[in-house]
Amino acid sequence: MIKKILKIAGILILLLLILVLGFFWRDAVSDKYDISIDAKLIPKFDQVALDFIHQYNGEKSLPIAPSALIDINNDNIDEVFFGGGMNQEDAIFAYRDHKFVNISSETNLPKKGITTTTVGAVSADFDNNGYTDLLVSREDGLHLYYNTNGKFTAKIINTPVNEKSNPAGITVGDIDKDGDLDIFLATYLKKELMEGQTIFEDYNYGSTSELLLNNGDSTFKSITKQAGLDYVHNTFQGVLVDIDNDSWLDLVVVHDTGEARTYKNNGDLTFTMKENPLTKKFAYPMGLAVGDYNNDGFVDFMFSNTGSTLPRFLAKGDIKDATRFNEKWILFKNEGDFKFTDAAAEAKIADYEFSWGCTFADMNNDGLQDLMVAENYVDLAPNKLFRLPSRFLIQKEDHTFVPTEKQSGVVNPHFGITSLVSDFNQDGYLDMIWTNIDTPSLAYISQGGTNNYVQVDIKDNAASQGAKVTVETASKKLTDWLVSGEGLASDQTALLNFGLGKETSIKKITVNYANGTVFELENPAINSVVHITKERELQQVMADTLSTVEE
């Protein structure tokens, strides 16, 4: 009788636990925001075949699965790189005949072996040969795959991380304007050394990230200490981008169980940390979206967080002063001169759920950047029972966001890491992939629409990484940046897409390069790919011809 009572009690406790967890896993905005939206603004997608299922070793590997978009053969159509887990090779896919096919062997993608996990990836042209290369991070350091005419050859980079640090996300850019790409490598404590996931106030707990300066000969040296970036904290990723429009690439760093840091590039290989809304506070910023969501010409940042999913008293861990803890999604609205305000509440995104990688992109070509946010944590037990949808948030004219993942057809039932966005079928509308860990990745092709657009190709080399591109029409001024590392341990397309809405012409495209040079192109064609490098060469030829005639 007692055993029967205990069994019943156990079942009731389990049901109560499930009920409580189910409450916390509810739709976080159902009772907080007005999520009405004009149906015309909601893009629709069709799912297409993509046969990649990431294999995750929870005992030995970090809970991230990297991916990157890379135009391997210069046809302005991205291929997709997926990093393999332990006991799994990396893979590259191409969109052909309305599906994604594995082309790893066609590209001579090097074998990584089964003893390491790929945890980070970016694409950029390191050797300035006109073809985009691939840089990946693993437990054993950085591997650079040089691309020559669509074929890869591997080079191991001497990666000076300390013995307790595991490489994670990567961002690249020319921090000293010397014409070659430098690397900021985020690192995370090795899995076997991790003591918990809610440790905030142990300032000796964590790893040390590295700033690697390119020597100009395909070798790199650490300048982390002299640059003022020597700290101890678990870091998923960072992004090099010009925050204050002074043409020097600054640095945003995402600390898990910590703060998001913003560093100013002083122009002398040193960086100064600048105060922001998360300085000396605590959160779980993991994903990082980069863009100009409010079209004011300044780069803004969105950081994912644990959100409403976990009870606050559990999520705050060892934090003594709970007022310093922020579990909500975070949106740094750039006011200029390294001044930020957290606009997440006014943008109606603060109160969402546990999230991972995030991406800004204009998915309906109306001239406003939308927001994709991956969800579900592979190492969180309740996620085995309760799955979040991953968010596909469309921006309205008042700069608020509305979830449309169900209407758009892109609900993600798996363990999401990030979204990737690119125009795979060349119709001018961005398509999307959910990169997932320990579960299948999912691919979607947009059904398109009637809005106009322009796509800007500025190449993917040292001069272009971090470049600011502005498209000006009669009534709009749209801005975006070519950066590496947006999302989570991933890399987005280098072909920048600008939605024009019903605008029928473009007055001017301006490119502010990271080396300080500026290029302007007047009256480019809409609904086309504008190749800035070719336009620059053409203008130079015309200028040289005119000079010769005058002489």
N, C-alpha and C positions, 0 to 999 in steps of 0.2 A: 504493500500500500504506500509506504514511504517513498519507495523507488518510483512508483507511478506519479506521486505528487511532485517529486523532484524533476521528473521528466517533463511533466506539464509546465512546471515553473520555468524550466529551462527554455521550453518552446515559447512561453509568453515573453520571457526576457529577450529572446532573439527577435520575436515579432516587434516588441517595443523598440529594440535597437534599430531594426529595419525601418520602422515608422519614423523614428527621430532622424535617421540619416536621410530618409526619403524627403523629410521636410526641408532639411538643409540643401538637398539636391534639386529643389523645386526650380521652376522657371524664375530666375532672380528678378525679372522686371515686371512680372505679371501684376504686381500691386504697387509699382513705383512710377512707371512712366506711361505717358501717352504714346503708344506705338502705332498709331494710325499713319498711313502713308498712301499716296496716290499710286494705284496699281501700275500706272504707266512708268513709274520710276524703277520698278522691280525687274531686274534682268532675269532671264530664264536660261537654264542650262540643261544639256543632255549629257548623261554619263557615258563615257567611252571606256573601252578595255585598256587596262594597265596592269600587267602581271608582275607586280613586285610586292612581296610580303617580307617586311623587315623581321629579322631574327634577333631577339633581345636576350642577353645573358644577364639577368638581374643580380647575380652574385658578383660579377666581375666588371660590368660596364656601367657607365653613366646612363641615365634614362633619357638620352637624346638620340635622335636619328637624323643625320645631316642630309641635305639635298641642295642642289644648285642648278640654276639655269645657265646654259652655255651655248653660244652659237658657234659650233665647231667648224663649220665650213663656209662661214661668211655669207649665208643666204638670207639673213635676217629672220630665220626661224630657229627658235631655241631648241636644243636638245636638253634632256633632263638627266642629271647625275643623282644617283641614290647611293649613300654610303651604307655598306653592309655591316651587319653585326658580327660578333665573334662566330667563327665557323661559317661565315657567309661572305662571298665576294661582293665588291662594289658592282654597280651596273649603270649603263647609259642607255636611255630610251629616246627614240625619235617618233614624232607623230607622222604616220603614213597610213593612207587609205582608211581614215576615220578611226584609227586606233594607235596605241603606243606600242612600238616593237623594240626589242632589245637589240642594240647595235654595238654592244661592248666589243665584240670581236672585230667589227669593221673599223673601229677607231684604235685598235691595239691598246685598249685600256689595260694597264698593268695589273697583274694579280697581286692582291695584298696579302694573301695567305689567311689561315684560319685562326691564328693565335692573337690577332689584334682586332679592335673595333674601330671603325671610322666614326669620328665624333664631330667633325667640322669640315666645311668646304666653302670655297669661294672661287670664282672664275675671273681672270684678268689677264691681259697681255703683258707678261713679265719681261720678255725679250724683244718687244717692239718689232716683231716680224709680221704683224698684221693678223695674227691668229690668236684667239683667246686660249690661254692656258688654264690649268686646273690646279688649285692648291688644296690639299686635304690634310687634316690632323688626325693622329691616332695616338694610342698610348706611347708609342715609340718615337713620337715627334712629328715633324712636318715633312710632307712629300710633295714635290712640285712636278707636275706632269706637263712637259712642254708640248705644245701643239704645232706641228708642221704640216700644213696642207691636210688637216683633218686626221692626222695620226699622232698618237701620244708616245713620248719617251719619258722615263722617270728619272728624277734626281732627288736624292735624300738631302734635306737641309739640316745642318747641324743646329739642333734646337736646344738652347741652354735653359731647360726648365729644371727646377730642383726635384729631388727624389720623391717628394710627397705630392707633387703637382701632376695632374693629368691634363694634356691639351684639350681644349674645347672649341668654342667658336673663334672665327677669324675675321678680321677686317683689314683691308689694305688701302694704301694711298701714299702719295709722295709728300711726306711731312716736311721736307726741307727744300723742296723745289729744285732737286738736282737731276730730275729726269728719270728716276727709277722708283719702283714701288717698294715701300716699306711695309712692315707687318706689325699689327698688334694682335697678339695671341692671348686670348682669355684662357684661364686654366681653372680647374676644379680639383678639390681634394680627391685622391684616389679612392675608389669604392671601398677597399678593405680598411681604409683609415677613417672612414666616416663614422661619427659617434652619434649622430642624430640629424633630424631635418628641421628642428626648431631652435637651433643654437644661434642666438643673436649677439649676446654680450660677452662672449669669450673672444677677445680680440687677437688671440694667438691661434685661433682655430680657422683653418682654411689654407688656401694655396696662394701662389704668387704668379701673377700674369707677367707677360714679357712684351716689351717694345723692341722690335728687331729692325735695325737700320741696314738698308741695302748697301753693300760695299761697291756696287757697280759691276761686279763680276760673278753674279749668281751666288754670292755668299752673303751672310748676314751676321751682324754682331749685336749683342744686347746693349742697349743704352737705357735700360729701365731705371736704374738708380739715378744716373745723372739727369735724366729727363724729369725726375720728380714723380715717377709712377710706381715706385717700389712700395707695395702694400701687401698685407696678408688678408685675403678674403676670397671666398669661392665666387667665381665670376663665370657666367655662362657666355657672355659675348660683349662686344663693343662695336662702335661704328665711328669711322673717321669721316667728318663732314664739317664744312665751314659754318659755324653757328652764328657768328657775328658779322658775316659778309666782309671780312678783311682779306680774303683770298688765302688764308692759312687754314689748313685742315685741323680742326679741333677734334676732341675725343669725348664720346659718351660711353660710359662703362656701366654695365648692368650687374650689380651685386645681388646674388641670391641671399636671402635672410640678411638684408642690409639695405643700402641706399642705391640710388642711381646717381652716378657722379658725372659732372660736366667739367671738362678740363679745357682751358684755353691754350692754344699753341702760341708761344711767345715769339716764334720765328727764329729761335736760336737753339733748337733741339731741346728745349725745356717746356714743360707744361705747368700751368697754375690751376689748381682746383677752384672753381667758382661756385658760390652758394646757389642752391636751387630749392624748390619746395620739399625735397626729400633729404636735404643735408642734415646730418645728425639725427635722422629719424630711421624708422625701421619698416621694411615691407618685404615682399617676395617678388621683386621685379625680375622676370625671367625673359619674356619676349620683348622685342623692341621694334616698333614701327617708325618709319622716318618719312616725313612728307610735309606739305604745306596745306593742311586740311582747311584753313580758312582763307586761303588765297591772299595773304598779306605780304608775301615775298620773303618771309622768315621760315626757317626750318623748324618744325614741331616734332614732338616725340610722344608716342603712346607706349606705356609699359603695362604688361600683363601683371596679374597678381592672383592671390588665392581667392579674392572676392567673397561672395556670400556663401560659398559652398561649405566651408568649415566654420564651426562655432568660434567666435572671436577668442574666447578664453583658452581654446586649444591652440589656435593659430599663432597667438602671440608668444608662445614658448617661454623662454627665460627672461623676457623683457620686464624689467622692474617697474618702469613708468609706462603704463598702458597708453597714456596720451600720446606717446611718441610712435605708436604702432598704427600703420595704415594698411588695411587689408583690401582696399578698394582698387579698381582699375585707375590708372593715373594718366593724365594727358597734360604734358608740358606745352602750354601755349607760349610761343616765343614772342616776347615784347620788344626784342632788340637789345643789343649790348649785354648779352648773357643774363637778361632778366626773364624769368619764367613765372607763369601762374598755372596752378593746376585747374584746368578747365573741364575735367571729367564730369563733374556734376552738371554743369550748364550744357555740356554736349550730350548728356543723358546716357553716359556709358559707365559711370562710376560703380553701379550696383550690380554688375554681372558676376559670373561664377569663376571658379578655378580655371585659370587659362595659361596657355603656353605662348607659342610664337604668334606674332601679329604683323599685319602688312597693310600699308596704305596704298590704294590704287583706285582709279576711277573706272568702275566696272560697268556703268551704264552710259558713259561718254557725255555726261551732262555738265562737266566742268568742275565737279566736286569730288574730292577723293573719298572713297568708301573705306571700310575697315573690315578685314578678315582676321578672326582670332581663333586659334586652335584650342581645343579643350580635351579633358580626360587625362588622368595621371596613371601611367602604367603601374606604378609602385604603390598606389593608394588602394587599399583593400575594398572600400565601398564602391569604387569605380567598376569593380567586377559585377556589381549588381545594378548600379545606377549610372547611366551614361548621359553626359551632356551632349548637346547637338553640334558643338562648334558654331561660332557666330559669324554670320554674313550680314554686316551692318551697312545699310545704305544711308548716305548723308542727305539730309534735306536742305533747302535753301537757308534755313535759320541756323545751320551748322549743328543740328542735332542728328543723332543716328538712330535708326530703327532696324531691329532684327528681321531678316527676310529669308533665312536659310530654308524654311519649309516651302515658301512660295517660289523661291529661286530653284529649288530642287537640289540643294547641296548640303543637306544634313549629313554630318559625319558621325557615325556610330562607333568609331574606333578611337584608339589612343592617339590623338592629334599632336603633332609637333609644330607644324607651320603650314601656311599656304604658300604656293608659288603661283604667280600670275604672269601670263604671257599670251601673245596672240598667235597660237599655234596654227590656226587655219587661215590666217591673213585676211580676215574680214574687217579689221579695224576695231574689233571688240575683244577685250581681254578674256581669255579662258583661265581655268584654275585647276590646280592640283592640291589635294590635302596630302601632305607627307605625314605618314603615321608610323608609330613605333610598335613592333611586335604584332602588327596587324597589317592588312593590305592598304597600300596607298590608293587614293581615288582620284580619277581625272574627269573633268567636265569641260565641254565645249559650249561656248555661249551661242545662243540662238540669234544674237545680233540685235539690230534695231535701226532706227532712221537718223540717229544723231551723227554729226560729222566728227572728224578726228584728225590728228596729225601724229605721226610717229617720228621721233628724232633719233638718228644714229650718230653718236659722237665717238664711236670706237670704244675700246675698253682698256686703254693703256694708262701709263702713269700721268700723262697730261690730263686725261679725261676723268680719272677716278676722283670723285668728290666734286665734279663740275656742277654748276648751277645752270639750269636751262629754263628760260622764260619765254613763253609764247603769248604774244599780245594781239588781241583782236580789237574790233571797234568798241566792245563793251566789257572785255575780260582781260585779265592778266593772270596767267597760270604759271606756276613754278614747280619744278621738281629737281631732284638731285640724283646723279649717278653715284650710288654708294654700294659698298659690299658689306654683307653681314646682316641685312634687315631680315627680320623674322625670328628665327632661333637656330643657330648653328647652320645657317643656310645662306643662299644668295639669290637675289632676284634678277630679272632680265636687265640687260644693258640697253635695250631698245625702249626708250622712254615714250610712253603713250599719253597723249593729252586729248581729253574729250572736249569738243567744241560746242556741244549742244546744237542749236540751229544756226550758229554763225556760219557764214558762207565764204569768208575770206580771213586771211591772217595778215596783219600789218607787218609783224616783225618777229623773228626768233633771235634771242640773244643767248649766247653761251659764255658764261664766266668760268674760265678754266682754273684749275687748282694752281697753276703756275703763274696766275695773275693776268694772263692775256684775255682779251675779250673779242668775240667774233659776233657780228650781226648779219642777219640775212633778211632782206625785205621781200615781202609778198611771195612767200613760198606757197606751193599748192596744198590745198586741203585734201583729206582722204588719201594721203600718200605717205611714203617713207622718205624723209628728208635726210640725205647723207651729208652731214656737215663737213666732214673731211674733204669730200669731193668738191663741195661748194667753195671751201677755202682755197683749194688748189686752183679751181677755175678762176676765182677772183685774183689770185696771185699771177696767173698766166695773163689775164687781161691787164693787170697793172704793169707787168713787165713789158707787154706788147705796147701799151700806151707810152711807157717811158722810152722805149726804143724809137717809136715814131717821133716823139718830141725831140729826141737827140738828133 
